[in-house]
Amino acid sequence: MFTKKHEVNVIYKIPVSDPAYYGLKKFKGNRPTVKLNVERIKKSMEKRNYLNCIPIIVDDKYRIIDGQNRYEAAKSLGHAIHVIQINDTDLGQIAIALNTNKRNWTLLNFAHYWAEQEDNPEAAAIYQRFLDYKENNNITCGILIAIFNMKSSRGIFLKDGGNKDFKEGRLPFGTVNRRHIEDTLSKLRQLKEASLYSPILRSTFRKQQFQEAFLQAMEIKCFNFDKFLWRLCGSRHILNKLAKKTDIHDEIVRIYTKKGK
C-alpha cells in the first residue's frame, strides 16, 4: 500500500554503542524531565520497548524537540533509541504543539520557554522582562498579561484571555505599554504597605480577584490613586477578608468615598 514516494520522515534506530546515542541535547525552553514520568516510562518499556512506535524527535542540531523523558528512560535501561530528525524553520511552534498536546503547560512554562529562545532574541528579551516583572511584583501571569495589553482584565477585554498570542510568542512590548506596565505595577506595590491599621496580606494581594478589582478601579477616569492611598492609610478595611472581585471592588469604593480628607 505504501511506497517510497509516501516517505516523509525517516526513523533512525541508534544502538547504545553508537556515539550519537549520548549526543542528544535539550531544546532550550522545554520543561525539565520529570523523574516520576521517567520511572513510569521505564516500567512500561521493561515490558515492551515501544520507541519505534513513538520515536524521539530532534532538530538538525540534535536537540530534543519531543521525547526527553523517553530518552532518559531508554538510557537508564540501556535500550536502543529511535529518532526522527526534522528540519523546520518554526521549531519553537512545533515544540509547543507537541508538548502541550500531551501535558498542558502553564502560562509560566510558556514564559520560560520563550525567554530561552536563542533563535528569537526579540521574543526572548520581552518574555524575560515579563518574568522579571512577575518575580519582582508578586503578580499572577494572567493579570500581568492584561497589564501588558493595557487592560484591567484579560478575561473580559482580550480574545481567549490573550492566551493564544502569549503562548505563540506575541506578547506586546514597546515604549507606550512599558510606561503603562511600570506605572501600574508601581501603584500596586504601594498598596502593600499603605494601610496603617491593617496591612494588606501577601495572600490577599496575590489573589487575581484582588488585583483585577484594583486595575478596574484605576481605569475609572475620576479615580485618584493618591487620594485612595491616603484614605486607605487610615482605613480599618476588610480587604483581607474578601474573596469575590465584586465585594473587593465595593470595599475599594467604600474606602475611596468615606468622609475625611
N, C-alpha and C positions, 0 to 999 in steps of 0.2 A: 504493500500500500504506500509506504513512504520511501522515497528515493533520495539520492544525494542532493538533488535540486531543492528539497524541502529543508535542508540543513540550515540552521541559523547560528546556534552556538554549540561549540564542541565541549564535551565533558572530558576533562583530563583526570586520569587516576594517578595519584602521586604516592608511591610507597614511602615508608619511613626511611629507607636507605637513600632516597633522592635528596640532594642538597636543598632543593626547593621546598621540601616538606616543612622545614623550620624557618623558611624565609618570608612567610606571610606576615603582614603588618596590620596594625589597627588603622582604620579610616578615621581621621580626626573628626570629632563631633559625635561619633557613635557612642552609645552608653557603654559603661564598663561591663565586662562579663559578670554574670550573677552566679555565685557558687552553687546555690540551690538548683538553678536551671541546668548548670553543667552536670551536677550529680544525677538529676532526673534523666538527662540525655544519655549519660553513661549507662545507667541501668537498662535503658531501652536498647542501646547499642550492644550491650552484652548478650542480649537475646538475639538481636539481628542488626547487622550493620547496614543501615538504610541510606548512607550518604550518597550512594549512586543515584538514589531517587530524589534526594534534596541536597544537591551539591552546594558547596561554599562558593559565593560569588565574589570575585576580586576584579580590580581595575588593572590597567596596564602597568601600574607600579606595584602590583601585588599587595594592595591594601584591601582588607576585607570589607566589602560593602554590606554583605549579609552572611551570617553564619559564624560569628565569633564564639558563641557558646558551643556549637557543634565542633568547631576546630579544637577548642580546649579539651572537650570530651574525647575526641579522637586521639589527640596527642597523649592524654593520660592513659589511654588503653593501648596505645601503640598500634592503632588501626590506620590503614591507608586512608587518604582523604580524596574526595572527588571535587574538582574545581571547574567552574566556568569563568572564563576571563572575558570581560566586556570592555569595549572602547566606546565611551559615550561622553559628549560634552556637558551633559547635565547629570553628573554622578550624584550631586547633592540631592536632587529631587528623587532619584532612584533609591538612594539610601533611606530617605524619609518614607517613601511609599512602602518599601519592603518591610521596614521595621515597625511602622505604625499599623500596618495591616495585621501584624502578629501580636503586638502588645502595645497598647496605647501609650504614647509619650505624653508627659505633662507639658504645659507651656514652658516650664523651666528647662525641661530636656531640650526643647526646640531652641530656646535662647542659647544654651550652652553649645548646641550643635553649630548654629550659625556663627557664634563668636569664635569658633575654632577653624573656620573655613579659610585656609590659606589661598585657595583658588578664587575667593571672592572677598578681597580685603575691605572693600567698602561696606558690605553687609557685616563682615566680622567686626569692624570698628563700631558700627551702630549697635549691634547686639551686645558687644562688650560694654558699651555705655549703658545700655538697658540693665545689664547685670550689676553694674556699679551703682546705678540709681537704686535698684531694688535692695541691694545689700546695705546701703547707707541710710535707707529711709523706712525700713520695716514695712514695706508696702506689698500688696499682693500683685501677682503678674497681671491679673485681669484689670485691676484699677490702673496699673502703670501703662498698659496698652491703651486704655481710654485716654489717659493724660497725654500720651504721645500723639494721639489723634485729636487732641484738644477737645475732648468730650468728657462729660461727667459720668457717663455710664456706657460701657461698650455694648451691653445687652440691649439697650433702648435705641442708641443712636448709630451703631455700626452693624452692617450686614454680617450675619453669623457671628456677631460679637468681635469682629476683626480677626477671628482665628485663622481664616484661610490665608490672608496676607501675611500675618505674623509667622505662621508655620512655613510659608514658602519664601521667607527671607525678604519681605517687602515692608518692613517696619519704617514708617516715615520719620525722617530726622533732618532738620535744617535750621537755619537762623531763627525763623519765626517760632516754630514749635519748641525749639530749645529754650527760648526765653520763657515760654509758657510753662514748660516742664519744670524748670528750675524755680520759677516764681511759685508755682503750685506746691511743689514739694517743700519749699521753704515755709510756706504758710502751714502746711500740715505738721511740719516739725515743731513749729511754735506752739501748737495746741498741746503738746505733750506735757509741758511744764507750766501751762498758763493758769491753771486753777490753784488758788491759794488753799482752799479748804479740802478739795477732793481731786487730786491729780488724776488725769486720765490714765487708766491702767494700760500696760502694754498689750494685754489680751483684748482690751476694748478697741484700742487703736488698730490692732491687726485685723479686726473684722471688716470684711468687704462692705457690709451694710453701713458701718460707721463711716468709712472713707467715702462711699458714694453719697451719703447724706450730706457730708460737708462739701463735696465737689459740686453738688447740685445747688446748695445754698450759695456758694461763691460765684455761681453763674448768674445769679439774680442781680440785675443792674443796681438796685438800691441797697444791696448788701455791702456794708462797710466792714471789712475784716478787722481792722484795728479797733473799731467800736465793739465788735463782738468779742475780741480778745480781752479788752478791758472789762467787759461785763462778765465774761467767763471767770476772770481772776477772782472776783468776789462772790461768785455764784456757788450755792450749795446744790449743784446739778445732780442729776440721776443718770448721766450718760453711761456710767459703768454698769447700770442695772438693766439697760435696754438691749434688745436683740433685733427687733424689726426696724427696717430703714424708715418707715413712716413715723414710728414712735421717736426715733432719734432725730428726725427732721423736725418734728413738733417740739422737741426739747430745745433744739437749736433756736427755733423761732421764739420760744418762751424766754430763753436767756437773752436773746437779742432785743426783745421788746419790753423787758422788765423796766420798771421805773428806776431812775437814777441817772448818773452822768454817763 
